Structures are given as structure tokens and as C-alpha cells.
Amino acid sequence: MDINERKENKLLNRVEITFSWRHAGKTTPSRKEVMDIVRTLEPGSNPDWIVVKNCVTRYGQPLTTGTAFIYGSAESMSVEPSYIHKRHESFRSGSPAPKEDSASEAPQEGGDE
């Protein structure tokens, strides 16, 4: 993995990393793999406070680019939208995110009467 740009954002208490990763001969890296690599790039970072965004793999090329935010505390991570927190919950707990049961949420309609 190559770091294209590393910026310290003191106002938001985070380090912003723009990266590119050539993965020739391998499959597209998962978000978890990207988070693990980013954690090794920033020693002392808490894996619960790492957010990977804009992760894009080029069609036909073994190249993935993206942005990672490494926050200094859980409080500073509160600036992220709720869907980002939900997306990263499964990585924090180490288990896959539970799937929602769409049948229980569907409105109940009357049958043939």
C-alpha cells in the first residue's frame, strides 16, 4: 500500500490518509483488510476509530484507491454520519452485521376477502 497523502486535521482530531494499493494476482481487498493495513501504517491507532471511505477498485486493474480517517478518540469520531458508524460496527465487534428481516418490517395488508 502506498500513501499518496497524509494530513493531520487537528480541528477534527484525526489523521487523513489517501492511499493506493496494487494487488496484482490477488482478489480485491475487503474493507477489513484495508482497515488492518491502515492500522499498521499509523502505530498506536485504535482499530475502533478507523473509518475507510471512497474505496474504489479500477475495472480491469489490480488497483484500489481510497481515503482513511484515523480518529484520536471516540468523541471526535461523532462527526461521522450514522450510516458510517453502522457500516463499521461489524468490523469493531469482529462479527458480520446482522441482516434485517424485511418480512417483519413489511406493513401487514389484508388478504383476499
Residue pairs with C-beta under 8 A, 6 or more apart in sequence:
1 19
1 20
1 21
1 37
1 38
1 41
2 19
2 20
2 21
2 22
3 17
3 18
3 19
3 41
4 18
4 19
4 20
4 65
5 16
5 17
5 18
6 15
6 16
6 17
6 18
7 15
7 16
7 17
8 15
8 16
9 15
9 16
12 71
12 76
12 79
13 71
13 72
13 73
13 76
14 69
14 70
14 71
14 72
14 76
15 42
15 45
15 69
15 70
16 67
16 68
16 69
17 38
17 41
17 42
17 67
17 68
17 69
17 70
18 65
18 66
18 67
19 38
19 65
19 66
19 67
19 68
20 63
20 64
20 65
21 29
21 34
21 37
21 63
21 64
21 65
22 62
22 63
23 29
23 62
23 63
23 64
24 62
25 62
26 62
28 57
28 64
29 37
29 64
31 52
31 55
31 91
32 91
34 52
34 55
34 64
34 66
34 68
35 47
35 50
35 52
35 68
35 91
36 47
38 45
38 50
38 52
38 68
38 70
39 45
39 47
39 50
42 70
45 70
46 71
47 91
47 92
48 74
48 92
49 70
49 71
49 72
49 73
49 74
49 76
49 77
50 68
50 69
50 70
50 71
51 68
51 69
51 71
51 77
51 80
51 84
51 88
52 66
52 67
52 68
53 66
53 67
53 68
53 69
53 84
54 65
54 66
54 67
55 64
55 65
55 66
55 67
56 64
56 65
56 66
57 63
57 64
58 64
58 65
69 80
71 77
77 85
86 97
87 97
89 97
90 96
90 97
